[in-house]
C-alpha cells in the first residue's frame, strides 16, 4: 500500500498478489450485492456490499475509487480524496448542533424495554394486536435496522444475545423469531436447536438472518430446525414477504386446529413438528375422553397431563391462538356439530354428551360459534 499527496489530492493505492479481476468485471465489482464467483463453485464468502459501500463513501467525500489489474498480476485499487477544505461546502463542514449517535439512532436498553413496576409490563397502546417478533443479534445497529424496518407492522422485541432470548421467550411468547448465527455464549444454530427441541417453544417459527452464506452454512441452519435461512445482505422486501408467509402459515394452522376434532387430520396436513404432533395427539385424546365432563378446564387438564398451568396455557395459546378454556369449548362445539350431522341423537342428548350443563347454554354457545342455533343446523 502507498499513500501520496499531489495538488491537494490524497491518493491511496492498494495492490494484492491475487490472480486479478476479469476486465469485464472491473466496474461491476462496485455494484451493490455483486459477487465474483469463487474458483471452485458459485457460493461466495463475501456479501457484495463492501466495495459498493467504499465507493459511496468516496463519492460523499468528493473522491473516487477505481480498480485495475497490475502488469505483473494481482489487482490495484486506487482511492483519491480531496485534501483541502475548498472541496466541501459550509454545510458539509459545519453542523448547527453536534449530535451523539445515540440521539440519531436511539436504541432501547433491555432495562428500558422490560421496565417493570409491580410485575406489570407497560406497552405502547399502538402495539396492541400486532404480531410479536423477537429480534436477536449482538450487533446493536442490525437490531436497530430491523426495528426500523419492521416496527410499523409488528411489535419488535430486541435482544442482544441468545441466552437472554431464552428467558424473554417465556415472558413474551413471540409469534416469530429473527436470529443471527454468530453470537457469543450461544450461537444461532445452538439457540435454534434448543427451541425446536423444547415441546413448549418448538411451534415458534425461526428465521436465521446471517452473513454466513455458504451452502454448508444454510444446510446446518436448516438441520438445526430453522424454518428459513436468509443471508446478509438481504433485500428488505424479501424478508418482509418471508415473515408475512411464516405468520400466514401459522394462522392457517390455528384455523385448522380451531375446526378439526381429530389429531389424525392435523397430522395428515403435515403442518406440525413431531413434538407438536405428539402434544396435540395427546390433547385430542384427552378432550375426547373428557368430552361429557362439564368441568373440563385448564385445572383438570394440568392434573391429567401433569404439567404446569403456565406451560399448558403457553403451549395451547401458541398453537391455537386461543386460551385453553376457549379451545376446549370450541372442541366440544365442533364435536357437537359432528354428532348433529350423524343424526343419531337429539339436541338435548348431544348437549349432555358434550358437557353442557343446560340446553340453553349449549344453544347460545352453538349459535355464537356457528351463527345458527342447533335446531337449524340439523
Secondary structure, DSSP 8 states (H G I E B T S, - for coil): -EEEEETTEEEEEEE--S----GGGTTGGGSTT-----TT-S--SS-S-HHHHHHHHHHHTT-EEEEEE-TTSSEEEEEEEE-SGGGS-HHHH--SS---HHHHS----HHHHT-EETTEE---GGGTTS-EEEEE-S-HHHHHHHHHHHTTTSEEEEESSHHHHHHHHHHH--SEEEE-SS-SSS-HHHHHHHHHT-TTTTTSEEEEEES--SHHHHHHHHHTT-SEEEESS--HHHHHHHHHHHHHHHHHHHHHHTT---HHHHHHTT-S-HHHHHHHHHHHHHHHHTTT-TT-SHHHHHHHHT--HHHHHHHHHHHHSS-HHHHHHHHHHHHHHHHHHHTSS-HHHHHHHTT-SSHHHHHHHHHHHHSS-HHHH-
